[in-house]
C-alpha cells in the first residue's frame, strides 16, 4: 500500500484531511457545510458519548429532549445572546413544497408561509428556559439538572470536518439553581468532568481556565473552558461550561418561591461538548501513518492478523486469544479477509488507529510466540504466547498512558512565558503553542493583540498564580499571566 | 391525592393526555406540533433505544450519521417518494437573521437567501443514497448495513404527544445489497426484530404482515409492518421495514460491479421505529390510575416506601434490599421524601407506572414481612422479608408476562372474522379492533371501505392462510383474509 497520508511537515491541513479520510471517519456531504459521520467515526463518538453520559448521570443529571426549532422572537429575548447566535443560522420560513406548475420539480408553496419564522437551534437556552418557566415554582423544584444529546446548526462560512461544521452533534446541559453559589459550583464541576474525560479517556491534556469577557459565551457571566494544544501548535477549545447568572431567568421570567416564601429569579448554567472533540482526538495523537487512537476510545482495540493467511492452526490460537480478551472487556477482531495480504492489512489497521496488532504465523506458533505491534510507537516485538492476554491488556494501559504523557510533553515544550511583545510575536511565529503573558485586562488590548498576531486569549488558567507584571502590549500593570494562542 | 386521570370509559383521548401528563412523559412546547420529552419519558426511550441498538448490532448493523438537511431537488429524484414526502415539511430558505432596521427584534436577512432551499429530513433515503453512490463500487462493498438514530420533521396538522408530532426521534436503517433475495430477506429480518422487541420488551403483541399497495411507503416495492392494537380498539402501526427494490439505486445511480465484472443496480431496504413506540407502550398497558410499564422498560422497577416515614430501622432493611436487588440488575429507589405522606407517594408511583412497590412499616418489621404491591393488577400482599429479593425478581418476570398475556387476550377478543359488509360495519362500530375479511385486492375497494367505515387495510398477515372467499364489499373473488381496523 502506497503512502496515502500527506506528512504533517509538508502540509498540516492536508494531513488532517487525509487522516480523516483514510481513517474512515467522516466526509463532506452534498449539503454545504454538513458532514457525513462514517461508521468508524461514529463508533468513536458513541464511545465518547457513552462515557460522558455515564459521568453526567453519576453526578445527578438526567436526559430529556427539547424541540429542534426555536421561534425567531425567542432569540431576541436575551440581549447578549441574540448578538452571538441570531446571526448565521438556518431559518425555516415555509412548511410545504409543491410541484412547479411551470415545469418539473418542486417549488416552495407561497401559501405555506409560517406566521413566525423558526430557527434551527444553534443552542437551546431560549427554548429550554421557556419550558423551565412552567417546571419551576418553588425551591423544591431545584436544582433542575438536565442534559440533552442533540444536533445543532450554525451557518459556518468555512468548515472543516469535525472541527467546524454547519450541523454538528453535541450535548448541552442546562441546569437551574436556587443560588448563585450553587450555579457557579455546578459550572465548575462540569468543567472538571470535561477535563477528566479529556485527559483520562481521550489522553488529551487540557488547561482548565476561565474565559476573558471578550471570549465569553453570549449571555454568560463566566465561561469556564478546557483548552487543548494540537500538533501544529494551535489551541482547540474543547469544551465550555457557562455560569449564566440570572440572565435567562429574567429573559424568560423564571422565578421560584424560596424557603421564606419570597419570589426570586433562578440561577442558571449551561455546558457542552460536541463532535469537535473527535477532531481534537485525531489531531492530538495521529501521525504520518494515519489515525492513532487511545485504547479507551478505540472501537477495535486489538486486531489479529494471520500470516500470510488464515489456517486452522492459526485460527484456533486466534479464537482462544479472542475469547480471553473479550472476557476481559477488550474489543478484538480477527482479520480473516482472504483477498488482502498481510502488508496491506497492516497499513489499513494503522490508518484506522487500532492500538495493538497481533501477527500470528506458522513459524511463530512453532516457537510459541506472536508478533505484537503497538500503534503509538510502531514498535514490534515477539512475545511468548503464554501470558499473551495479560501482556496485551497491560500494553493497552501503557499505550493509553504513553499517549497522554507524550501529549503533555508536547504541550510543555510549546508553552512559553514571555515578557515583551517582540518575544510574544517571535514565539508565536517560530514555535507556536501557548504563550503565557501579562495583559492589562482590557478587551481593547486583547483585540489589538489579536489583530497584530492572530492569537486570542485562550483563558486565565485556574491554577494561575498572582504575580505583579506589565502587559506585554501596553506596559500597563497586570496581576497575572494568561494564555494566548492561535486557535481553531 | 385526588383522582387526576380521566377514566378511559369517559373519554379515551383525554385519558391518554392525562396519563402522559401525570406520568411525566412529555408535553407540548411553544413550537407548534413539537413536544418536549421529559426526563421520565426520555428514560424509557433510552431503554428502548439501548435494546434496539443492541439487536441491530447483533445482526451486523453499524451506526452512522447523515445530514439533517436535504437539498430540495433530491426529493423529486424518486418519483413516488416525492409524492409521499415532499408535501408537508420544514423548508429552510435563508441562512441569516438581522436586526429589524425599523424597530426592535429580528427579521430574516433578504440577502441571505439560499440558492437551493433545504428541507429538514422527513426521512433520509435520498441523502443517504446520494452518499452510497461513492461508497459502493463492487460486490465487495456489499451488503452495506447502516443505521442512524436521528430526529426527523414532518409538518403535521393534527398532533398528539408521541403518536404524531411534527418533530420526532427515530432510527432509520438503510441497507444496500447485491441481490433482490438478500434485500427482501433483510427487510423481513428487521420486521422480525421489531416484532421481537415489541413483544419481549414492550409486552405489546403485534401482527406481522405486509402492507397493501395503497398503504406502502412512498418508493417501496413492499412494506412489512408490525401492527398493535390499542385499548380503544384502534390499531397502531408500530414499525415498518421496506423492500425498496432498485428504485433509489436508479434514482441516485448507484451501481456495483458483480463477481462477473458486470455493472448492476444495487438493491435496497429501509426500516424504522420512532418515539411513537412510547405512545404505543402507554396505550397498551396503562389504566385509570396512570401509567403501567413493563418491568423490562421501566426506568425504576421497584420503589420502597417507608411507612409512615423513614426511620433508621426501616432504612437499614431498605438498604439491604436495594443492595441485593441492584446486584441482580434491578433498578430500585428508596423514597425518603419527608414532605410527602405514604398515600401520596403510592399514587405518585402508580401514576409513573413503577411495576413493584414495597411498603415497609414498623409493624411489618416486627412480623418479619413487607407489603408488596404490583402495579399491573394492583394486588397487595404481605411477603416474608426472608427471600424477598427472589420474590421480587420473580414478580417482575411475572408482571412482564402478565402484561403481554393480558394484551394478547385483549387483542384476541377484539379480532373478528366477518363475511359481509353489514357485519364489517357493525363490528367496527360496536367493539372495534381488527376485522378479518376477504377483499378483492384492488386499491379502489380498499379506498371505498375506508370512505364508508374509516377503517384502513392494516396488513395481509404473514400467517394468513389461503382461503377462497368473496370480497366483503364487492363480492368479487378473494384468495384470503386481510386485517382492517381504524387506526392511529
Interface residues (C-beta under 8 A of the other chain):
Chain A: X29 X30 X31 X34 X35 X36 X37 X38 X39 X42 X43 X45 X46 X62 X63 X64 X65 X66 X67 X68 X69 X70 X71 X72 X73 X74 X75 X76 X82 X86 X87 X88 X89 X90 X91 X92 X93 X94 X95 X96 X97 X98 X104 X105 X106 X108 X112 X117 X118 X119 X120 X127 X130 X131 X140 X146 X150 X151 X153 X155 X167 X169 X339
Chain B: X29 X30 X31 X34 X35 X36 X37 X38 X39 X42 X43 X45 X46 X62 X63 X64 X65 X66 X67 X68 X69 X70 X71 X72 X73 X74 X75 X76 X82 X86 X87 X88 X89 X90 X91 X92 X93 X94 X95 X96 X97 X98 X104 X105 X106 X108 X117 X118 X119 X120 X127 X130 X131 X140 X146 X150 X151 X153 X155 X167 X169 X339
